[in-house]
Amino acid sequence: MFGNKQAKRERLEYMADVIEQYPQGISQSKLARRMGIPRSTVKRDLPTLEQAGILLAEDERGRLSMFKRKR
């Protein structure tokens, strides 16, 4: 029901990859559509990305872009 840790790690990695493809920024809604997941999942996963060392910037229109990514 809740998925597994490996699937979440893969989703987060894919999310970071998608965001990185949009240096001009991507909205949470567009990111969710691109990934085929609910926007609520994107919103819930954003703090987890930060905890994993993937830092995002948000512009005045709410678009996300990569600020820094620890490898």
KARAHU-V858129 format. One record per residue. N is the residue number from 1. RES is the residue in one small letter. PHI is phi in whole degrees, 0 to 359 (999 if undefined). NEAR is the number of other C-alpha atoms within 12 Angstrom. Layout:
# KARAHU-V858129
n & res & phi & near
N & RES & PHI & NEAR
N & RES & PHI & NEAR
This chain:
# KARAHU-V858129
n & res & phi & near
1 & m & 999 & 3
2 & f & 263 & 7
3 & g & 78 & 10
4 & n & 229 & 10
5 & k & 296 & 10
6 & q & 297 & 11
7 & a & 297 & 12
8 & k & 293 & 19
9 & r & 301 & 17
10 & e & 295 & 17
11 & r & 296 & 26
12 & l & 295 & 31
13 & e & 296 & 26
14 & y & 296 & 24
15 & m & 299 & 36
16 & a & 298 & 36
17 & d & 297 & 22
18 & v & 295 & 27
19 & i & 301 & 36
20 & e & 297 & 24
21 & q & 286 & 17
22 & y & 239 & 22
23 & p & 298 & 21
24 & q & 279 & 18
25 & g & 107 & 25
26 & i & 220 & 31
27 & s & 286 & 26
28 & q & 298 & 30
29 & s & 296 & 21
30 & k & 293 & 22
31 & l & 299 & 35
32 & a & 298 & 25
33 & r & 298 & 18
34 & r & 298 & 21
35 & m & 271 & 23
36 & g & 74 & 18
37 & i & 231 & 21
38 & p & 294 & 17
39 & r & 300 & 19
40 & s & 298 & 15
41 & t & 292 & 22
42 & v & 302 & 32
43 & k & 301 & 21
44 & r & 291 & 17
45 & d & 278 & 28
46 & l & 302 & 31
47 & p & 297 & 16
48 & t & 293 & 22
49 & l & 300 & 30
50 & e & 298 & 21
51 & q & 297 & 14
52 & a & 275 & 19
53 & g & 91 & 19
54 & i & 255 & 28
55 & l & 264 & 23
56 & l & 245 & 30
57 & a & 250 & 25
58 & e & 234 & 20
59 & d & 276 & 16
60 & e & 295 & 11
61 & r & 265 & 13
62 & g & 86 & 18
63 & r & 281 & 21
64 & l & 266 & 32
65 & s & 217 & 31
66 & m & 286 & 29
67 & f & 260 & 22
68 & k & 202 & 18
69 & r & 226 & 20
70 & k & 280 & 15
71 & r & 257 & 9
